[in-house]
Amino acid sequence: MRTTFLKKPLLVLTTLLFTLTLSSCGGGSSIVNNIIEDAIENRPGWVLNDLRFVASKASKNSFLGYDSLTTTSIGLNNANEIVTSLVTLQFDDRGPGVYTLVSSFGELLNRQSANPEGKFLFIAASIINAANNSTNYESDDGGLANVTLNSANDLVFNIPDPIGLIKSSGDGFPDFPINIFFKLIDIFEDLPAPSLP
C-alpha cells in the first residue's frame, strides 16, 4: 500500500483535500490549510497571492537550448475550492549564484545573447481552478533569485523575499490583482514527491 501511495502523491493529496473539505463542513478547510502551511515550512514550494503550495515532483526539459524546470501543486483557496498551481523556470544553466529575473522568454534570449556569462531567469506561474480555467503570471525585469547547488549537483532556486509577478493572461481567478507577490522555496530538478504529515 505504501508503495502505491508514494507513486501517486497528487491523486492521494487530491483525495485527502476533497475528503477533508466534504467531511468537515467549515472545519475541513482549516485542517487542510494547516497541513499545507505546516508542510510549506519543511517542503519545497511557493506562495502566490497568499496561497501556499507544496511542490510536487519537478521535471526539467530543454526548450530552444535553454533549461525549463516545471513543478506543480494542488491546494485549497479561501473559498474551499481545490486549485492547481504550475510554476516554470526557464534559464541557461550558469551554475550557482544570483540570477536576474526577466520579463519574457524572448527577453531571456536577448539578455543571455548580449551577456553570455550572465545569469538570467524567466518565471511563469499559473493558478488553475476546478473548471480548468487559469490565471497566468510572469516575472518582471530586475528581481533576483538565489541559486545554490545541492548534494546531487542540482541547481536549487529560492526567492525568500516576495517579488512581484505581473498578470499575463486568463480569467480563472477574476478577483486576483494584476500584480501579485510570489515566493519560491527550494525548487530543484529531481524534487521528491511530497508525503503528507
N, C-alpha and C positions, 0 to 999 in steps of 0.2 A: 504494500500500500504506500509506503513512504517513497519508494522509487517513482510510482505514478504521480504522487503529489508533487515531487520536485520537477518532474518532466513537464508539468502543465501548470506553472505558477500563476499565469494570468487567468486561466479558467478557474482555478481554485480561489484566487482573490476576488474575481467577479462573483462567484457563487457566494462567498462569505459576505461580500458587501450587500448583495441582494437579500440574503438571509437575515442579516442584522437589521437592514432597513425595514423589511417586512415584519419581522418578529417583534420589534420593539417600538412601534408607533411613537415616534418622537425621541425615544431614548436611543434608538439604533444609530442615528447619525452621530451622536456624541461618542458612542463606543467606537465607531469606525474612524471618526476624526482623531480620537485618542490613539488608536492603533497607528494611523498614518503619521501623526505628529511625533509619537514616540519613535517610530521606525526611521523617520527622516533624520533624526539626530545621529543615528548609527548606520545609516544606509545611504548610498549614493542616490541623488535625486535632484529636484529643483522646485522652485517656488514661482508661480505665475499669479500675479494679482491676488495674493494672499491664499491661493490654493496650493497645497503642498502635495507633491507627487514623489513616490518612491520608485526609482528606476527599475525597469526590468532588464533582461539581458540585452546588451548593446551589440550592434553589428557594424562593421566597417567595410565600406566598398570604395572603389575608385570611380571618380567622376571627372572626365577630361584630364586625367593625370593627377587630380587632387584627391586627398582623403575625404571621405564623407562618413562620419560616425553618427549613427542614429540609434536612439533608445526611446522606448515607450513606457507608459504607466497608465494605470487607472486609479481613479479616486472618487470622492463624493463632494459635490459642491454644496453651497449653503442652502440650496433648495432640496437637499437629499436626493439629487439625481446623480446617477453614475456618469462620469465623464472620463474620456481618454485624453491623454496628452502625448504629443510626439515632439521630440527635440532632435534637430540635426545640426551637427557641427561640421563645417567644411573648411579645410585648411591644407597648406603644404607643410608636411612634417619637417620642421626645422629644429626638432629637439625641444628640451625643456626651456622655460623662460617665460617672459611676459609677451602675450600675443595681443595685438591691437585689433579691436573689432571693426569690421567694415559693414557697409550698408547693403551689399548685394554680392552675389557670386561674381558678377561682372566686375565689380569694384575690387574683389579679391584678386581676380586675374590681372587687373590693371596695376594694383599696388605691388603684387608679387613680381610682375614683369619689370616694373620700374626699380624695385629693390629686391633682387633675388635672395639676399640673405636675411631679409626682413621676416618678421613673424606676424601673420595676419590670420584672422578668424572671422568667418561669417556664421551667424546663428539664425536658424529658422525654428520657430516654436508654434505649435498648433494645439488648440483645445477643441475636442470633438464631442458633441452631445450624443444621446442615445439614438437620435434620428440620423446620425452620421453627417450632421451639418457642423462646419468648423468655423473658428475664428483664428486667423493666422497672423503671426507677428514676426518681425525681423529685427536684427541688431542695427544700430546706427553707427556712424563713424565715430571713433575716438574712445570707446570704452575699452577696458582691459580685462584679460583673463589670465590667471596664474596657471602655468602648466608645469607639472613635475613628472618624474619617472617613478613607477612603482617597481617592485622586485622582479616583475616579469618583463621589465623594459617597455611597458605600455605608457603612453602619454596619459596623464590624469589631469582633467580640466576642472578648474574651480573659479567661480566668481562669488566670493564670500560677501562682498558688499553689493547691495542691489544696484543693477543698472537699468536703464530704460530700454524697452523694446517698442517698436512702432508697428501699429496695425497695417497689414499689407492687403488683406482680403478677407471675405467671409462674414456671415451674419449669424453664425451658430449661437453666439452669445451677445445679443444686441446691447445688453447693459454694460458690457466691458468697455472701458475707455480706449481711446486711440493710442494712448501711451500707457504701458503697464510696467511695473517693476518685475525684475527677474533675477533670481539667484540660482547658481549652479553648484552642485556639491559632488565632488569625486566621480565624475563621469569618465570612463575609460573603456577601451576595447577589452573583450573577454570578461565583461562585467558579469558576475554570477547572478543567477536568478534569485529574487528575494524569497525568503521564507518568512512566514507570519510569526509574530511573537507568540 
